[in-house]
Amino acid sequence: MKVMQIPGSDNVATLTPFQNSDVKRLAVHILDPKGKVIRLQIIGNLSEKDLIRLASAFKPSSE
């Protein structure tokens, strides 16, 4: 398991292999503007860099 911060945010993520394959699971813990935590999980065979790029594109609604 690898723990990292998502660039440009205070969000923390863990990167782990998924079911003993080349697929990776990125679990991101996002603090929204209301102080609630959202857990976003991305599973795929993208590169680590692309998974992180995809996670950093998520912006929680301020409503």
PDB file of N, CA, C and O in Angstrom, chain B, residues numbered from 101:
ATOM      1  N   MET B 101       0.842  -1.167   0.000  1.00  0.00           N
ATOM      2  CA  MET B 101       0.000   0.000   0.000  1.00  0.00           C
ATOM      3  C   MET B 101       0.892   1.236   0.000  1.00  0.00           C
ATOM      4  O   MET B 101       1.948   1.271   0.632  1.00  0.00           O
ATOM      5  N   LYS B 102       0.433   2.241  -0.727  1.00  0.00           N
ATOM      6  CA  LYS B 102       1.150   3.507  -0.787  1.00  0.00           C
ATOM      7  C   LYS B 102       0.172   4.611  -0.349  1.00  0.00           C
ATOM      8  O   LYS B 102      -0.944   4.691  -0.863  1.00  0.00           O
ATOM      9  N   VAL B 103       0.587   5.446   0.584  1.00  0.00           N
ATOM     10  CA  VAL B 103      -0.229   6.567   1.061  1.00  0.00           C
ATOM     11  C   VAL B 103       0.370   7.842   0.490  1.00  0.00           C
ATOM     12  O   VAL B 103       1.585   8.038   0.516  1.00  0.00           O
ATOM     13  N   MET B 104      -0.508   8.717  -0.032  1.00  0.00           N
ATOM     14  CA  MET B 104      -0.006   9.945  -0.654  1.00  0.00           C
ATOM     15  C   MET B 104      -1.016  11.068  -0.518  1.00  0.00           C
ATOM     16  O   MET B 104      -2.185  10.838  -0.209  1.00  0.00           O
ATOM     17  N   GLN B 105      -0.556  12.271  -0.750  1.00  0.00           N
ATOM     18  CA  GLN B 105      -1.436  13.433  -0.799  1.00  0.00           C
ATOM     19  C   GLN B 105      -1.713  13.741  -2.264  1.00  0.00           C
ATOM     20  O   GLN B 105      -0.815  13.668  -3.103  1.00  0.00           O
ATOM     21  N   ILE B 106      -2.970  14.087  -2.567  1.00  0.00           N
ATOM     22  CA  ILE B 106      -3.336  14.458  -3.932  1.00  0.00           C
ATOM     23  C   ILE B 106      -2.802  15.865  -4.185  1.00  0.00           C
ATOM     24  O   ILE B 106      -3.105  16.776  -3.415  1.00  0.00           O
ATOM     25  N   PRO B 107      -2.015  16.067  -5.247  1.00  0.00           N
ATOM     26  CA  PRO B 107      -1.423  17.377  -5.524  1.00  0.00           C
ATOM     27  C   PRO B 107      -2.475  18.485  -5.615  1.00  0.00           C
ATOM     28  O   PRO B 107      -3.536  18.301  -6.212  1.00  0.00           O
ATOM     29  N   GLY B 108      -2.167  19.630  -5.019  1.00  0.00           N
ATOM     30  CA  GLY B 108      -3.044  20.791  -5.081  1.00  0.00           C
ATOM     31  C   GLY B 108      -4.221  20.731  -4.136  1.00  0.00           C
ATOM     32  O   GLY B 108      -5.168  21.505  -4.279  1.00  0.00           O
ATOM     33  N   SER B 109      -4.181  19.813  -3.157  1.00  0.00           N
ATOM     34  CA  SER B 109      -5.295  19.693  -2.218  1.00  0.00           C
ATOM     35  C   SER B 109      -4.793  19.171  -0.876  1.00  0.00           C
ATOM     36  O   SER B 109      -3.617  18.849  -0.714  1.00  0.00           O
ATOM     37  N   ASP B 110      -5.720  19.097   0.081  1.00  0.00           N
ATOM     38  CA  ASP B 110      -5.412  18.487   1.375  1.00  0.00           C
ATOM     39  C   ASP B 110      -5.898  17.040   1.419  1.00  0.00           C
ATOM     40  O   ASP B 110      -5.882  16.414   2.479  1.00  0.00           O
ATOM     41  N   ASN B 111      -6.328  16.505   0.281  1.00  0.00           N
ATOM     42  CA  ASN B 111      -6.904  15.164   0.220  1.00  0.00           C
ATOM     43  C   ASN B 111      -5.821  14.096   0.284  1.00  0.00           C
ATOM     44  O   ASN B 111      -4.745  14.240  -0.296  1.00  0.00           O
ATOM     45  N   VAL B 112      -6.130  13.023   1.002  1.00  0.00           N
ATOM     46  CA  VAL B 112      -5.200  11.918   1.193  1.00  0.00           C
ATOM     47  C   VAL B 112      -5.730  10.698   0.440  1.00  0.00           C
ATOM     48  O   VAL B 112      -6.938  10.470   0.381  1.00  0.00           O
ATOM     49  N   ALA B 113      -4.811   9.919  -0.133  1.00  0.00           N
ATOM     50  CA  ALA B 113      -5.211   8.738  -0.901  1.00  0.00           C
ATOM     51  C   ALA B 113      -4.327   7.549  -0.553  1.00  0.00           C
ATOM     52  O   ALA B 113      -3.184   7.702  -0.121  1.00  0.00           O
ATOM     53  N   THR B 114      -4.887   6.365  -0.752  1.00  0.00           N
ATOM     54  CA  THR B 114      -4.109   5.133  -0.640  1.00  0.00           C
ATOM     55  C   THR B 114      -4.192   4.410  -1.981  1.00  0.00           C
ATOM     56  O   THR B 114      -5.248   4.362  -2.612  1.00  0.00           O
ATOM     57  N   LEU B 115      -3.082   3.858  -2.397  1.00  0.00           N
ATOM     58  CA  LEU B 115      -3.003   3.111  -3.654  1.00  0.00           C
ATOM     59  C   LEU B 115      -2.636   1.674  -3.309  1.00  0.00           C
ATOM     60  O   LEU B 115      -1.604   1.421  -2.689  1.00  0.00           O
ATOM     61  N   THR B 116      -3.495   0.727  -3.719  1.00  0.00           N
ATOM     62  CA  THR B 116      -3.260  -0.681  -3.425  1.00  0.00           C
ATOM     63  C   THR B 116      -3.555  -1.521  -4.664  1.00  0.00           C
ATOM     64  O   THR B 116      -4.332  -1.108  -5.525  1.00  0.00           O
ATOM     65  N   PRO B 117      -2.937  -2.702  -4.758  1.00  0.00           N
ATOM     66  CA  PRO B 117      -3.293  -3.615  -5.844  1.00  0.00           C
ATOM     67  C   PRO B 117      -4.722  -4.112  -5.619  1.00  0.00           C
ATOM     68  O   PRO B 117      -5.188  -4.176  -4.482  1.00  0.00           O
ATOM     69  N   PHE B 118      -5.406  -4.458  -6.692  1.00  0.00           N
ATOM     70  CA  PHE B 118      -6.785  -4.918  -6.596  1.00  0.00           C
ATOM     71  C   PHE B 118      -6.869  -6.376  -7.010  1.00  0.00           C
ATOM     72  O   PHE B 118      -6.582  -6.703  -8.162  1.00  0.00           O
ATOM     73  N   GLN B 119      -7.248  -7.247  -6.113  1.00  0.00           N
ATOM     74  CA  GLN B 119      -7.465  -8.670  -6.362  1.00  0.00           C
ATOM     75  C   GLN B 119      -6.284  -9.340  -7.060  1.00  0.00           C
ATOM     76  O   GLN B 119      -6.463 -10.091  -8.018  1.00  0.00           O
ATOM     77  N   ASN B 120      -5.087  -9.063  -6.577  1.00  0.00           N
ATOM     78  CA  ASN B 120      -3.871  -9.727  -7.071  1.00  0.00           C
ATOM     79  C   ASN B 120      -3.713  -9.672  -8.592  1.00  0.00           C
ATOM     80  O   ASN B 120      -3.376 -10.672  -9.225  1.00  0.00           O
ATOM     81  N   SER B 121      -3.960  -8.491  -9.172  1.00  0.00           N
ATOM     82  CA  SER B 121      -3.824  -8.335 -10.625  1.00  0.00           C
ATOM     83  C   SER B 121      -3.073  -7.042 -10.920  1.00  0.00           C
ATOM     84  O   SER B 121      -2.543  -6.402 -10.012  1.00  0.00           O
ATOM     85  N   ASP B 122      -3.032  -6.662 -12.198  1.00  0.00           N
ATOM     86  CA  ASP B 122      -2.388  -5.414 -12.599  1.00  0.00           C
ATOM     87  C   ASP B 122      -3.292  -4.212 -12.346  1.00  0.00           C
ATOM     88  O   ASP B 122      -2.889  -3.068 -12.554  1.00  0.00           O
ATOM     89  N   VAL B 123      -4.488  -4.472 -11.905  1.00  0.00           N
ATOM     90  CA  VAL B 123      -5.449  -3.405 -11.621  1.00  0.00           C
ATOM     91  C   VAL B 123      -5.102  -2.791 -10.267  1.00  0.00           C
ATOM     92  O   VAL B 123      -4.700  -3.489  -9.337  1.00  0.00           O
ATOM     93  N   LYS B 124      -5.265  -1.468 -10.176  1.00  0.00           N
ATOM     94  CA  LYS B 124      -4.967  -0.742  -8.938  1.00  0.00           C
ATOM     95  C   LYS B 124      -6.236  -0.100  -8.391  1.00  0.00           C
ATOM     96  O   LYS B 124      -7.158   0.224  -9.140  1.00  0.00           O
ATOM     97  N   ARG B 125      -6.269   0.078  -7.061  1.00  0.00           N
ATOM     98  CA  ARG B 125      -7.381   0.751  -6.409  1.00  0.00           C
ATOM     99  C   ARG B 125      -6.828   2.002  -5.717  1.00  0.00           C
ATOM    100  O   ARG B 125      -5.919   1.922  -4.891  1.00  0.00           O
ATOM    101  N   LEU B 126      -7.394   3.148  -6.072  1.00  0.00           N
ATOM    102  CA  LEU B 126      -7.030   4.405  -5.439  1.00  0.00           C
ATOM    103  C   LEU B 126      -8.227   4.855  -4.616  1.00  0.00           C
ATOM    104  O   LEU B 126      -9.292   5.136  -5.164  1.00  0.00           O
ATOM    105  N   ALA B 127      -8.056   4.922  -3.311  1.00  0.00           N
ATOM    106  CA  ALA B 127      -9.117   5.380  -2.410  1.00  0.00           C
ATOM    107  C   ALA B 127      -8.724   6.765  -1.906  1.00  0.00           C
ATOM    108  O   ALA B 127      -7.682   6.928  -1.270  1.00  0.00           O
ATOM    109  N   VAL B 128      -9.561   7.761  -2.192  1.00  0.00           N
ATOM    110  CA  VAL B 128      -9.256   9.144  -1.852  1.00  0.00           C
ATOM    111  C   VAL B 128     -10.241   9.613  -0.783  1.00  0.00           C
ATOM    112  O   VAL B 128     -11.445   9.382  -0.897  1.00  0.00           O
ATOM    113  N   HIS B 129      -9.731  10.264   0.246  1.00  0.00           N
ATOM    114  CA  HIS B 129     -10.559  10.825   1.306  1.00  0.00           C
ATOM    115  C   HIS B 129     -10.555  12.338   1.126  1.00  0.00           C
ATOM    116  O   HIS B 129      -9.530  12.999   1.295  1.00  0.00           O
ATOM    117  N   ILE B 130     -11.731  12.873   0.778  1.00  0.00           N
ATOM    118  CA  ILE B 130     -11.874  14.274   0.396  1.00  0.00           C
ATOM    119  C   ILE B 130     -12.681  15.013   1.453  1.00  0.00           C
ATOM    120  O   ILE B 130     -13.753  14.559   1.854  1.00  0.00           O
ATOM    121  N   LEU B 131     -12.171  16.138   1.899  1.00  0.00           N
ATOM    122  CA  LEU B 131     -12.898  16.991   2.829  1.00  0.00           C
ATOM    123  C   LEU B 131     -13.662  18.024   2.016  1.00  0.00           C
ATOM    124  O   LEU B 131     -13.057  18.844   1.325  1.00  0.00           O
ATOM    125  N   ASP B 132     -15.014  17.986   2.094  1.00  0.00           N
ATOM    126  CA  ASP B 132     -15.810  18.928   1.301  1.00  0.00           C
ATOM    127  C   ASP B 132     -15.927  20.263   2.038  1.00  0.00           C
ATOM    128  O   ASP B 132     -15.536  20.357   3.202  1.00  0.00           O
ATOM    129  N   PRO B 133     -16.461  21.296   1.379  1.00  0.00           N
ATOM    130  CA  PRO B 133     -16.543  22.624   1.999  1.00  0.00           C
ATOM    131  C   PRO B 133     -17.368  22.669   3.290  1.00  0.00           C
ATOM    132  O   PRO B 133     -17.194  23.583   4.097  1.00  0.00           O
ATOM    133  N   LYS B 134     -18.255  21.705   3.495  1.00  0.00           N
ATOM    134  CA  LYS B 134     -19.070  21.670   4.714  1.00  0.00           C
ATOM    135  C   LYS B 134     -18.401  20.878   5.839  1.00  0.00           C
ATOM    136  O   LYS B 134     -18.983  20.718   6.912  1.00  0.00           O
ATOM    137  N   GLY B 135     -17.196  20.388   5.604  1.00  0.00           N
ATOM    138  CA  GLY B 135     -16.463  19.653   6.628  1.00  0.00           C
ATOM    139  C   GLY B 135     -16.778  18.166   6.673  1.00  0.00           C
ATOM    140  O   GLY B 135     -16.362  17.476   7.604  1.00  0.00           O
ATOM    141  N   LYS B 136     -17.504  17.664   5.685  1.00  0.00           N
ATOM    142  CA  LYS B 136     -17.804  16.237   5.618  1.00  0.00           C
ATOM    143  C   LYS B 136     -16.746  15.544   4.769  1.00  0.00           C
ATOM    144  O   LYS B 136     -16.159  16.147   3.870  1.00  0.00           O
ATOM    145  N   VAL B 137     -16.512  14.271   5.068  1.00  0.00           N
ATOM    146  CA  VAL B 137     -15.513  13.502   4.333  1.00  0.00           C
ATOM    147  C   VAL B 137     -16.209  12.632   3.291  1.00  0.00           C
ATOM    148  O   VAL B 137     -17.169  11.924   3.594  1.00  0.00           O
ATOM    149  N   ILE B 138     -15.713  12.696   2.074  1.00  0.00           N
ATOM    150  CA  ILE B 138     -16.196  11.875   0.967  1.00  0.00           C
ATOM    151  C   ILE B 138     -15.098  10.865   0.665  1.00  0.00           C
ATOM    152  O   ILE B 138     -13.924  11.227   0.585  1.00  0.00           O
ATOM    153  N   ARG B 139     -15.473   9.604   0.498  1.00  0.00           N
ATOM    154  CA  ARG B 139     -14.491   8.593   0.105  1.00  0.00           C
ATOM    155  C   ARG B 139     -14.755   8.243  -1.354  1.00  0.00           C
ATOM    156  O   ARG B 139     -15.791   7.670  -1.692  1.00  0.00           O
ATOM    157  N   LEU B 140     -13.816   8.593  -2.196  1.00  0.00           N
ATOM    158  CA  LEU B 140     -13.900   8.328  -3.630  1.00  0.00           C
ATOM    159  C   LEU B 140     -12.962   7.175  -3.947  1.00  0.00           C
ATOM    160  O   LEU B 140     -11.780   7.220  -3.604  1.00  0.00           O
ATOM    161  N   GLN B 141     -13.479   6.148  -4.597  1.00  0.00           N
ATOM    162  CA  GLN B 141     -12.663   4.990  -4.938  1.00  0.00           C
ATOM    163  C   GLN B 141     -12.614   4.842  -6.455  1.00  0.00           C
ATOM    164  O   GLN B 141     -13.646   4.813  -7.124  1.00  0.00           O
ATOM    165  N   ILE B 142     -11.401   4.750  -6.981  1.00  0.00           N
ATOM    166  CA  ILE B 142     -11.199   4.570  -8.411  1.00  0.00           C
ATOM    167  C   ILE B 142     -10.440   3.261  -8.598  1.00  0.00           C
ATOM    168  O   ILE B 142      -9.382   3.058  -8.004  1.00  0.00           O
ATOM    169  N   ILE B 143     -10.985   2.377  -9.425  1.00  0.00           N
ATOM    170  CA  ILE B 143     -10.354   1.092  -9.693  1.00  0.00           C
ATOM    171  C   ILE B 143     -10.117   0.985 -11.195  1.00  0.00           C
ATOM    172  O   ILE B 143     -11.039   1.175 -11.988  1.00  0.00           O
ATOM    173  N   GLY B 144      -8.878   0.681 -11.585  1.00  0.00           N
ATOM    174  CA  GLY B 144      -8.604   0.562 -13.008  1.00  0.00           C
ATOM    175  C   GLY B 144      -7.177   0.141 -13.291  1.00  0.00           C
ATOM    176  O   GLY B 144      -6.359   0.003 -12.381  1.00  0.00           O
ATOM    177  N   ASN B 145      -6.895  -0.058 -14.558  1.00  0.00           N
ATOM    178  CA  ASN B 145      -5.548  -0.463 -14.960  1.00  0.00           C
ATOM    179  C   ASN B 145      -4.766   0.712 -15.548  1.00  0.00           C
ATOM    180  O   ASN B 145      -3.836   0.517 -16.331  1.00  0.00           O
ATOM    181  N   LEU B 146      -5.148   1.921 -15.169  1.00  0.00           N
ATOM    182  CA  LEU B 146      -4.398   3.109 -15.571  1.00  0.00           C
ATOM    183  C   LEU B 146      -3.087   3.171 -14.803  1.00  0.00           C
ATOM    184  O   LEU B 146      -2.900   2.452 -13.822  1.00  0.00           O
ATOM    185  N   SER B 147      -2.199   4.015 -15.243  1.00  0.00           N
ATOM    186  CA  SER B 147      -0.954   4.209 -14.505  1.00  0.00           C
ATOM    187  C   SER B 147      -1.261   4.947 -13.198  1.00  0.00           C
ATOM    188  O   SER B 147      -2.311   5.574 -13.056  1.00  0.00           O
ATOM    189  N   GLU B 148      -0.337   4.860 -12.262  1.00  0.00           N
ATOM    190  CA  GLU B 148      -0.504   5.567 -10.990  1.00  0.00           C
ATOM    191  C   GLU B 148      -0.706   7.063 -11.235  1.00  0.00           C
ATOM    192  O   GLU B 148      -1.567   7.690 -10.617  1.00  0.00           O
ATOM    193  N   LYS B 149       0.079   7.618 -12.123  1.00  0.00           N
ATOM    194  CA  LYS B 149      -0.006   9.046 -12.452  1.00  0.00           C
ATOM    195  C   LYS B 149      -1.402   9.406 -12.986  1.00  0.00           C
ATOM    196  O   LYS B 149      -1.963  10.430 -12.597  1.00  0.00           O
ATOM    197  N   ASP B 150      -1.961   8.575 -13.871  1.00  0.00           N
ATOM    198  CA  ASP B 150      -3.283   8.853 -14.429  1.00  0.00           C
ATOM    199  C   ASP B 150      -4.392   8.695 -13.395  1.00  0.00           C
ATOM    200  O   ASP B 150      -5.359   9.458 -13.406  1.00  0.00           O
ATOM    201  N   LEU B 151      -4.264   7.714 -12.499  1.00  0.00           N
ATOM    202  CA  LEU B 151      -5.249   7.565 -11.426  1.00  0.00           C
ATOM    203  C   LEU B 151      -5.259   8.802 -10.526  1.00  0.00           C
ATOM    204  O   LEU B 151      -6.323   9.286 -10.140  1.00  0.00           O
ATOM    205  N   ILE B 152      -4.086   9.304 -10.200  1.00  0.00           N
ATOM    206  CA  ILE B 152      -3.982  10.494  -9.351  1.00  0.00           C
ATOM    207  C   ILE B 152      -4.527  11.716 -10.085  1.00  0.00           C
ATOM    208  O   ILE B 152      -5.207  12.548  -9.485  1.00  0.00           O
ATOM    209  N   ARG B 153      -4.237  11.826 -11.359  1.00  0.00           N
ATOM    210  CA  ARG B 153      -4.756  12.937 -12.161  1.00  0.00           C
ATOM    211  C   ARG B 153      -6.289  12.913 -12.181  1.00  0.00           C
ATOM    212  O   ARG B 153      -6.929  13.957 -12.060  1.00  0.00           O
ATOM    213  N   LEU B 154      -6.860  11.748 -12.332  1.00  0.00           N
ATOM    214  CA  LEU B 154      -8.315  11.597 -12.331  1.00  0.00           C
ATOM    215  C   LEU B 154      -8.895  11.976 -10.970  1.00  0.00           C
ATOM    216  O   LEU B 154      -9.905  12.677 -10.908  1.00  0.00           O
ATOM    217  N   ALA B 155      -8.287  11.534  -9.902  1.00  0.00           N
ATOM    218  CA  ALA B 155      -8.774  11.862  -8.558  1.00  0.00           C
ATOM    219  C   ALA B 155      -8.657  13.346  -8.272  1.00  0.00           C
ATOM    220  O   ALA B 155      -9.534  13.913  -7.620  1.00  0.00           O
ATOM    221  N   SER B 156      -7.608  13.987  -8.738  1.00  0.00           N
ATOM    222  CA  SER B 156      -7.430  15.419  -8.464  1.00  0.00           C
ATOM    223  C   SER B 156      -8.427  16.275  -9.243  1.00  0.00           C
ATOM    224  O   SER B 156      -8.639  17.439  -8.903  1.00  0.00           O
ATOM    225  N   ALA B 157      -9.038  15.713 -10.280  1.00  0.00           N
ATOM    226  CA  ALA B 157     -10.041  16.457 -11.053  1.00  0.00           C
ATOM    227  C   ALA B 157     -11.393  16.538 -10.334  1.00  0.00           C
ATOM    228  O   ALA B 157     -12.225  17.378 -10.677  1.00  0.00           O
ATOM    229  N   PHE B 158     -11.616  15.668  -9.337  1.00  0.00           N
ATOM    230  CA  PHE B 158     -12.890  15.667  -8.606  1.00  0.00           C
ATOM    231  C   PHE B 158     -12.942  16.871  -7.679  1.00  0.00           C
ATOM    232  O   PHE B 158     -12.051  17.069  -6.853  1.00  0.00           O
ATOM    233  N   LYS B 159     -13.983  17.669  -7.821  1.00  0.00           N
ATOM    234  CA  LYS B 159     -14.202  18.831  -6.960  1.00  0.00           C
ATOM    235  C   LYS B 159     -15.577  18.706  -6.327  1.00  0.00           C
ATOM    236  O   LYS B 159     -16.574  18.731  -7.049  1.00  0.00           O
ATOM    237  N   PRO B 160     -15.674  18.572  -5.008  1.00  0.00           N
ATOM    238  CA  PRO B 160     -16.982  18.440  -4.373  1.00  0.00           C
ATOM    239  C   PRO B 160     -17.791  19.722  -4.533  1.00  0.00           C
ATOM    240  O   PRO B 160     -17.237  20.820  -4.599  1.00  0.00           O
ATOM    241  N   SER B 161     -19.084  19.566  -4.595  1.00  0.00           N
ATOM    242  CA  SER B 161     -20.003  20.693  -4.712  1.00  0.00           C
ATOM    243  C   SER B 161     -19.992  21.490  -3.413  1.00  0.00           C
ATOM    244  O   SER B 161     -19.853  20.916  -2.332  1.00  0.00           O
ATOM    245  N   SER B 162     -20.134  22.783  -3.511  1.00  0.00           N
ATOM    246  CA  SER B 162     -20.158  23.620  -2.303  1.00  0.00           C
ATOM    247  C   SER B 162     -21.566  23.743  -1.736  1.00  0.00           C
ATOM    248  O   SER B 162     -21.773  24.408  -0.720  1.00  0.00           O
ATOM    249  N   GLU B 163     -22.533  23.108  -2.386  1.00  0.00           N
ATOM    250  CA  GLU B 163     -23.927  23.172  -1.915  1.00  0.00           C
ATOM    251  C   GLU B 163     -24.226  22.100  -0.905  1.00  0.00           C
ATOM    252  O   GLU B 163     -25.349  22.014  -0.410  1.00  0.00           O
TER     253      GLU B 163
END
